[in-house]
């Protein structure tokens, strides 16, 4: 079974957007036809036309450049990537805005010399800054386009590339005795220090966001960033967290394997080994709660209750990365009944850990990462999209910031959104699934059949008529 891509609604929206954009170019007043017959007779006239054309095109290219985030290496060169190359960040400033969004990139981790050497050979950009591009284009919540990012498009955008392989927790420099630096937590601290000189000191809101390992990094560092700003006198800045696809479970694998590489090693064992190897730092209140077993704080449901800062959690109920570390591989052969049961139980288990999270968006889809996907507006839970839910959260925090007594959520503005249907992709707005071998789109029913889904048995469990269930699945509901 394939990876998940942008939903059907996304394709429709693109079509709708593209048609008028094309017409505008054809019919617009800025038209510069080049008269090539004039070249022989009047070179000056031709050059005027060329100049006019260049001037008409310049705003387009300049605008594109202005909308990209630009690379800055840290001035404090002692804070580095794994290989000792300078860490850095990409930024697109928005001078009229007092909202700042700092995004932590994801990309797994390594937990000993062997797995880090292997990562350096195969994924060097996640350990070194030597080949980073000069600019990055923001997508999803980092997009500067209001059509793609209705509530955050005008914020100051900062993207911190992941090059520390430590789930953003390390404070350990490279020495003669160690082959790699693990300084993820210090990189965030240094970036914040530099941003204070660029206007963050006047900010109203700072949202520390991240996806996958970056989502876990946001949970691990949000209170530290709040304390860092407060200790420097910037108490007016409201610091919040947004953790996307970083809420992992330290559950029992479907099939136990030895801890030889990052992907097949049980989550608990990998994090135990990693946090020791990185010299990982966790929030103080969580450390106190798990003295001697600080690795517990890398798991969202254990660290979240100890945090002081407000955090919004985005989590697919059937996360591909969680299934991978649990040794459920959804490629090739149809899924056995035992695997199918394991997948359903995983959804239930995850749902249980999210019950007490007030600000939550948890669709019952098989996927990984959402907030920087261009289709992030298309996914809905109970009729509400993620940008809408984040906007409601934003407003609820503003309303409550001046009051001791918390007010209930506004009508029509839900914050705790979690699917209750029990199997992967039972939400009709889930991203499209493609067969990995053929690249063909799969319908929900094709996908579930591949997963070994038994309509008769499932209908009995749900107390439904099998034909009704089949009809619902064919309609993608």
C-alpha positions as CSV (number, residue, x, y, z in Angstrom):
1,X,0.0,0.0,0.0
2,X,1.3,3.4,-0.8
3,X,2.0,6.6,0.9
4,X,-0.7,9.1,1.4
5,X,-0.9,12.2,-0.7
6,X,-3.1,15.3,-0.9
7,X,-6.9,14.8,-0.7
8,X,-9.4,15.0,-3.5
9,X,-10.6,18.3,-2.3
10,X,-7.0,19.7,-2.7
11,X,-7.1,18.7,-6.4
12,X,-10.4,20.4,-6.9
13,X,-9.2,23.5,-5.2
14,X,-6.1,23.6,-7.4
15,X,-8.2,23.4,-10.5
16,X,-10.4,26.2,-9.3
17,X,-7.3,28.4,-8.5
18,X,-5.5,27.7,-11.7
19,X,-8.3,28.7,-14.1
20,X,-8.6,32.3,-13.2
21,X,-4.9,32.7,-12.7
22,X,-4.4,31.6,-16.4
23,X,-7.1,33.9,-17.7
24,X,-5.6,36.8,-15.8
25,X,-2.3,36.4,-17.7
26,X,-4.0,36.1,-21.0
27,X,-6.5,39.0,-20.7
28,X,-4.5,41.3,-18.3
29,X,-3.5,44.8,-19.3
30,X,0.2,44.1,-18.8
31,X,0.8,42.6,-22.2
32,X,4.1,43.2,-24.1
33,X,3.9,41.7,-27.6
34,X,7.4,41.7,-29.2
35,X,7.4,42.9,-32.7
36,X,10.4,40.9,-34.2
37,X,9.9,42.5,-37.7
38,X,10.9,45.8,-36.2
39,X,14.3,44.5,-35.2
40,X,15.9,45.1,-38.6
41,X,14.7,48.6,-38.9
42,X,15.0,49.9,-35.4
43,X,17.2,48.3,-32.9
44,X,16.6,51.0,-30.3
45,X,12.8,50.4,-30.5
46,X,13.4,46.7,-30.0
47,X,15.6,47.3,-27.0
48,X,12.9,49.5,-25.4
49,X,10.4,46.6,-25.8
50,X,12.9,44.2,-24.2
51,X,13.4,46.7,-21.3
52,X,9.6,47.0,-20.9
53,X,9.2,43.2,-20.8
54,X,12.0,42.9,-18.2
55,X,10.5,45.6,-16.0
56,X,7.0,43.9,-16.2
57,X,8.5,40.6,-15.2
58,X,10.7,41.9,-12.4
59,X,7.9,42.4,-9.8
60,X,6.9,38.7,-10.2
61,X,10.4,37.3,-9.6
62,X,11.1,39.9,-6.8
63,X,7.8,39.0,-5.1
64,X,8.7,35.3,-5.3
65,X,12.1,35.9,-3.7
66,X,10.5,38.0,-1.0
67,X,8.1,35.2,-0.1
68,X,10.8,32.6,0.4
69,X,12.6,32.1,3.7
70,X,16.3,33.0,3.6
71,X,19.1,31.0,5.3
72,X,21.0,32.5,8.2
73,X,23.8,30.6,9.9
74,X,24.1,31.1,13.7
75,X,26.5,33.8,14.8
76,X,27.5,31.6,17.8
77,X,29.6,29.1,15.8
78,X,30.0,26.8,18.9
79,X,26.4,25.6,18.4
80,X,26.6,23.2,15.6
81,X,25.0,20.4,13.6
82,X,26.1,16.7,14.3
83,X,29.3,17.0,12.1
84,X,30.4,20.4,13.5
85,X,29.1,22.5,10.6
86,X,27.2,25.6,11.7
87,X,23.6,25.3,12.6
88,X,21.2,27.9,11.2
89,X,17.6,28.9,10.4
90,X,15.5,30.2,7.5
91,X,13.4,33.3,8.0
92,X,10.8,35.4,6.2
93,X,10.2,38.5,8.2
94,X,6.8,40.3,8.2
95,X,7.5,43.7,9.6
96,X,3.9,44.6,10.4
97,X,3.2,41.4,12.3
98,X,3.6,40.7,16.0
99,X,3.1,36.9,15.5
100,X,6.1,34.6,15.1
101,X,6.0,31.0,14.1
102,X,9.2,28.9,14.7
103,X,9.0,25.5,13.0
104,X,11.2,22.5,14.0
105,X,11.9,20.1,11.1
106,X,11.5,16.3,11.7
107,X,13.4,13.3,10.4
108,X,13.8,10.4,12.9
109,X,17.1,10.2,15.0
110,X,20.1,8.0,15.5
111,X,21.0,6.5,18.9
112,X,24.5,5.1,18.8
113,X,27.7,5.4,16.8
114,X,26.6,2.7,14.3
115,X,23.2,4.2,13.5
116,X,24.6,7.7,13.4
117,X,27.4,6.6,10.9
118,X,24.8,5.0,8.7
119,X,22.6,8.1,8.9
120,X,25.6,10.3,7.9
121,X,26.1,8.2,4.8
122,X,22.5,8.1,3.7
123,X,20.9,11.3,5.1
124,X,23.7,13.8,5.5
125,X,21.5,16.9,5.2
126,X,20.0,15.8,8.5
127,X,23.4,15.9,10.2
128,X,25.2,18.7,8.3
129,X,24.5,22.2,6.9
130,X,27.1,22.0,4.2
131,X,24.6,21.5,1.3
132,X,21.6,23.5,2.6
133,X,20.0,25.7,-0.1
134,X,20.0,29.5,0.3
135,X,16.2,29.7,0.4
136,X,13.1,27.6,1.3
137,X,9.5,28.0,0.2
138,X,7.0,27.7,3.0
139,X,4.0,25.4,2.6
140,X,1.0,24.6,4.8
141,X,1.2,26.7,8.0
142,X,4.5,28.2,6.7
143,X,2.9,29.4,3.4
144,X,2.8,33.2,2.8
145,X,-0.3,32.7,0.7
146,X,-3.7,33.4,2.5
147,X,-5.5,30.8,0.2
148,X,-3.2,28.1,1.7
149,X,-2.7,29.5,5.1
150,X,-5.7,31.7,6.1
151,X,-4.7,32.7,9.7
152,X,-0.9,32.6,9.8
153,X,0.2,33.7,6.3
154,X,1.3,37.1,7.5
155,X,3.3,36.0,10.5
156,X,7.1,36.1,10.8
157,X,8.1,32.6,9.6
158,X,11.1,30.7,10.9
159,X,12.1,27.2,9.8
160,X,14.9,25.5,11.7
161,X,16.4,22.6,9.8
162,X,17.0,19.4,11.8
163,X,20.7,18.6,11.9
164,X,21.2,17.3,15.4
165,X,19.5,13.8,15.2
166,X,18.5,14.0,18.9
167,X,14.8,14.9,18.8
168,X,15.8,18.5,19.5
169,X,17.0,17.5,23.0
170,X,20.8,17.6,23.0
171,X,23.2,20.0,24.7
172,X,26.4,18.1,24.0
173,X,29.2,19.6,21.8
174,X,31.5,17.6,19.6
175,X,34.8,16.8,21.4
176,X,38.0,14.8,20.7
177,X,36.3,11.8,22.3
178,X,32.9,12.1,20.6
179,X,32.4,11.9,16.8
180,X,29.2,13.9,16.8
181,X,27.7,17.0,18.5
182,X,24.1,16.7,19.7
183,X,22.9,20.3,20.3
184,X,19.2,20.3,19.2
185,X,18.0,22.1,22.3
186,X,20.8,24.7,22.2
187,X,20.1,25.4,18.5
188,X,16.6,26.4,19.4
189,X,17.9,28.6,22.3
190,X,20.4,30.4,20.0
191,X,17.9,30.9,17.2
192,X,15.5,32.6,19.8
193,X,18.4,34.8,21.0
194,X,19.1,36.0,17.4
195,X,15.4,36.5,16.7
196,X,15.1,38.8,19.7
197,X,17.3,41.2,17.8
198,X,15.0,41.0,14.7
199,X,11.8,42.0,16.5
200,X,10.8,38.9,18.5
201,X,11.2,41.1,21.6
202,X,8.1,43.0,20.5
203,X,6.1,39.9,19.6
204,X,2.6,39.2,21.0
205,X,2.5,35.5,20.2
206,X,5.3,33.0,19.5
207,X,4.1,29.6,18.3
208,X,6.8,26.8,18.5
209,X,5.7,24.2,16.1
210,X,7.2,21.0,14.6
211,X,6.4,17.8,12.8
212,X,7.4,14.2,13.6
213,X,10.6,14.4,15.6
214,X,10.1,18.2,15.4
215,X,6.7,17.8,17.0
216,X,8.2,15.9,19.9
217,X,10.9,18.7,20.0
218,X,8.2,21.3,20.4
219,X,6.8,19.4,23.4
220,X,10.3,19.1,24.9
221,X,11.3,22.8,24.4
222,X,8.1,25.0,24.6
223,X,8.5,25.7,28.3
224,X,12.2,26.3,27.9
225,X,11.6,28.9,25.3
226,X,8.9,30.6,27.5
227,X,11.4,30.6,30.4
228,X,14.2,32.0,28.2
229,X,12.0,34.9,27.1
230,X,10.7,35.6,30.6
231,X,14.2,35.5,32.1
232,X,15.2,38.3,29.6
233,X,12.3,40.4,30.6
234,X,10.0,39.6,27.6
235,X,7.0,38.5,29.7
236,X,4.5,40.0,27.3
237,X,5.2,37.4,24.6
238,X,2.7,34.5,24.8
239,X,4.6,31.3,24.0
240,X,2.5,28.3,22.7
241,X,3.3,24.9,21.2
242,X,2.0,23.0,18.2
243,X,3.0,19.4,18.1
244,X,2.2,17.6,14.8
245,X,2.8,13.8,14.5
246,X,5.1,13.8,17.5
247,X,2.9,12.0,20.0
248,X,4.4,8.5,20.0
249,X,3.5,5.6,22.2
250,X,6.0,3.4,24.0
251,X,3.9,0.4,23.3
252,X,4.8,-3.2,22.6
253,X,5.8,-3.9,19.0
254,X,3.6,-6.2,16.9
255,X,6.7,-8.3,16.3
256,X,9.7,-7.9,18.5
257,X,13.1,-7.3,16.7
258,X,16.6,-6.7,18.0
259,X,17.6,-3.0,18.3
260,X,19.9,-2.9,15.3
261,X,18.6,0.1,13.4
262,X,16.5,3.2,14.0
263,X,13.4,1.9,12.1
264,X,13.0,-1.6,13.6
265,X,14.2,-0.8,17.1
266,X,11.3,-0.7,19.7
267,X,10.5,3.0,20.5
268,X,11.3,2.6,24.2
269,X,14.7,1.0,23.7
270,X,15.7,3.4,20.9
271,X,14.9,6.5,23.1
272,X,16.5,5.0,26.2
273,X,19.8,4.5,24.3
274,X,19.4,7.7,22.4
275,X,18.8,10.0,25.3
276,X,22.0,8.7,27.0
277,X,24.0,9.0,23.8
278,X,22.8,12.6,23.1
279,X,23.0,13.9,26.7
280,X,19.3,14.7,26.1
281,X,17.7,17.4,28.2
282,X,14.0,17.2,29.1
283,X,11.6,19.8,30.8
284,X,12.5,20.1,34.5
285,X,9.0,19.3,35.8
286,X,8.9,16.1,33.7
287,X,12.4,15.2,34.8
288,X,11.3,15.5,38.4
289,X,8.3,13.2,37.7
290,X,10.6,10.5,36.1
291,X,13.9,10.8,38.0
292,X,16.4,8.2,36.7
293,X,14.0,7.4,33.8
294,X,14.0,10.7,32.0
295,X,13.5,8.9,28.6
296,X,9.8,8.8,29.5
297,X,9.6,12.5,28.7
298,X,10.1,11.8,25.0
299,X,6.6,10.3,24.9
300,X,3.9,12.9,24.4
301,X,1.3,11.5,26.8
302,X,3.9,11.5,29.6
303,X,5.5,15.0,29.1
304,X,2.3,16.8,28.1
305,X,0.6,16.9,31.6
306,X,3.8,18.4,33.1
307,X,3.9,21.4,30.7
308,X,3.0,25.0,31.7
309,X,2.6,26.4,28.2
310,X,-0.6,25.8,26.1
311,X,0.0,23.2,23.4
312,X,-2.2,22.2,20.5
313,X,-1.7,18.5,19.4
314,X,-2.2,17.3,15.8
315,X,-2.0,13.5,15.5
316,X,-3.2,11.0,12.9
317,X,-4.8,8.1,14.8
318,X,-2.9,5.6,12.5
319,X,0.5,7.2,12.3
320,X,2.8,5.6,9.7
321,X,5.9,6.3,11.7
322,X,4.4,4.6,14.8
323,X,3.3,1.6,12.7
324,X,6.8,1.4,11.2
325,X,8.6,1.2,14.6
326,X,5.9,-1.3,15.7
327,X,7.0,-3.5,12.8
328,X,3.7,-3.2,10.9
329,X,4.7,-2.8,7.2
330,X,1.7,-2.0,5.0
331,X,3.4,-2.8,1.7
332,X,3.2,-5.8,-0.6
333,X,1.2,-8.6,1.1
334,X,-2.3,-8.2,2.5
335,X,-2.4,-7.6,6.2
336,X,-3.1,-10.6,8.5
337,X,-6.0,-10.6,11.0
338,X,-3.5,-10.2,13.9
339,X,-2.0,-7.1,12.3
340,X,-5.4,-5.7,11.5
341,X,-6.4,-6.1,15.1
342,X,-3.1,-4.6,16.3
343,X,-3.7,-1.5,14.0
344,X,-7.3,-1.0,15.4
345,X,-6.0,-1.4,18.9
346,X,-3.3,1.2,18.3
347,X,-6.0,3.7,17.2
348,X,-7.9,3.0,20.4
349,X,-4.8,3.2,22.6
350,X,-3.8,6.5,21.0
351,X,-7.4,7.8,21.4
352,X,-7.2,7.0,25.1
353,X,-4.0,9.0,25.6
354,X,-5.5,12.0,23.9
355,X,-8.7,12.1,25.9
356,X,-7.5,14.8,28.3
357,X,-5.9,17.0,25.7
358,X,-8.2,20.1,25.3
359,X,-6.8,21.4,22.1
360,X,-6.6,18.5,19.6
361,X,-7.0,17.5,16.0
362,X,-6.9,13.7,15.5
363,X,-8.3,12.3,12.2
364,X,-8.6,8.5,11.8
365,X,-6.3,8.4,8.8
366,X,-3.2,6.4,7.9
367,X,-0.6,9.1,7.3
368,X,2.3,11.0,8.9
369,X,2.8,14.8,9.3
370,X,0.2,17.4,8.3
371,X,0.8,21.1,9.2
372,X,3.3,21.8,6.3
373,X,1.4,19.8,3.7
374,X,-0.2,21.9,1.0
375,X,-3.5,19.9,1.5
376,X,-3.7,20.6,5.3
377,X,-6.9,22.7,4.8
378,X,-8.7,19.8,3.2
379,X,-8.7,17.4,6.2
380,X,-11.6,17.7,8.5
381,X,-12.7,16.2,11.8
382,X,-16.5,16.5,12.6
383,X,-16.8,19.1,9.8
384,X,-14.0,21.4,11.2
385,X,-10.6,21.9,9.4
386,X,-7.3,22.2,11.2
387,X,-6.7,25.9,10.3
388,X,-10.2,26.6,11.7
389,X,-9.5,24.7,14.9
390,X,-6.2,26.5,15.4
391,X,-7.9,29.8,14.9
392,X,-10.5,28.8,17.5
393,X,-7.7,27.9,19.9
394,X,-6.0,31.2,19.2
395,X,-9.1,33.1,20.0
396,X,-9.8,31.1,23.1
397,X,-6.3,31.8,24.5
398,X,-6.8,35.5,23.7
399,X,-10.1,35.6,25.5
400,X,-8.7,33.7,28.5
401,X,-5.4,35.6,28.8
402,X,-7.1,38.5,30.7
403,X,-9.3,36.3,32.9
404,X,-8.6,34.1,35.8
405,X,-11.6,32.0,35.0
406,X,-11.4,30.1,31.8
407,X,-14.3,30.5,29.4
408,X,-15.8,27.6,27.6
409,X,-15.1,27.2,23.8
410,X,-17.2,29.5,21.6
411,X,-20.2,28.1,19.8
412,X,-19.3,26.6,16.5
413,X,-15.6,26.8,17.4
414,X,-14.6,23.3,18.7
415,X,-11.1,22.7,20.0
416,X,-11.1,19.0,20.9
417,X,-11.6,17.2,17.6
418,X,-11.0,13.4,17.5
419,X,-12.5,10.9,15.1
420,X,-14.5,8.1,16.7
421,X,-14.7,5.7,13.7
422,X,-12.5,2.6,14.4
423,X,-10.4,1.9,11.3
424,X,-7.8,3.7,9.1
425,X,-9.2,6.0,6.5
426,X,-12.8,5.8,7.8
427,X,-12.8,9.7,7.6
428,X,-13.9,10.7,4.1
429,X,-11.5,13.7,4.0
430,X,-8.4,11.6,4.6
431,X,-5.5,12.1,2.1
432,X,-5.6,9.9,-1.0
433,X,-3.9,6.6,-0.7
434,X,-1.7,5.3,-3.6
435,X,-0.5,1.8,-4.3
436,X,3.3,2.0,-3.8
437,X,4.0,-0.5,-6.6
438,X,1.7,1.0,-9.3
439,X,1.2,4.6,-8.1
440,X,-2.5,4.1,-8.7
441,X,-5.1,5.8,-6.5
442,X,-6.9,3.3,-4.2
443,X,-10.5,3.7,-3.1
444,X,-11.2,3.3,0.7
445,X,-12.8,-0.1,0.0
446,X,-9.8,-1.3,-2.1
447,X,-7.4,-0.2,0.6
448,X,-9.4,-1.9,3.4
449,X,-9.7,-5.1,1.4
450,X,-5.9,-5.0,1.0
451,X,-5.7,-4.6,4.7
452,X,-7.6,-7.8,5.2
453,X,-10.8,-6.0,6.2
454,X,-13.8,-8.4,6.6
455,X,-17.0,-6.6,5.9
456,X,-19.3,-9.3,7.4
457,X,-17.3,-9.4,10.7
458,X,-16.9,-5.7,11.0
459,X,-20.6,-5.1,10.4
460,X,-21.4,-7.6,13.2
461,X,-19.0,-5.7,15.5
462,X,-20.7,-2.4,14.7
463,X,-24.2,-3.9,14.9
464,X,-24.9,-2.9,11.3
465,X,-26.3,-4.5,8.2
466,X,-23.2,-5.6,6.0
467,X,-24.8,-4.0,2.9
468,X,-25.2,-0.6,4.7
469,X,-21.6,-0.8,5.8
470,X,-20.4,-1.6,2.3
471,X,-22.4,1.4,0.9
472,X,-20.8,3.7,3.5
473,X,-17.3,2.5,2.6
474,X,-18.0,2.9,-1.2
475,X,-19.1,6.5,-0.5
476,X,-15.9,7.0,1.5
477,X,-17.7,7.7,4.8
